[in-house]
Amino acid sequence: MAAKILQEFRQPEQGQAKLSGEVDQLTPREVEVLEEVVTGATNKEIAERLHITENTVKIHLCNILEKLHVQNRIQAAVQAIRDGLVDEAILGD
């Protein structure tokens, strides 16, 4: 997961530069799910940690991808870190 994130950081922006106001506001629950995605958790692990179903996790992920204008969870994790959408403390030292 970390290698994929680093690879995304190295790739030039492909027309995805956004002003901060262009990203739709994430709900608190979507931020929680996104934080779990950043740590590399699977949908099942996210569901267990947040006490929700895997289907609910998938719905949150779809909403997150749409709001961040990205195509997959790796891009969402990269953008979350890059734009400070999640607490960096979750990454550890």
Helices and strands as residue ranges (DSSP letters): H 2-10, G 20-22, H 28-38, H 43-50, H 54-68, H 73-82, G 88-91
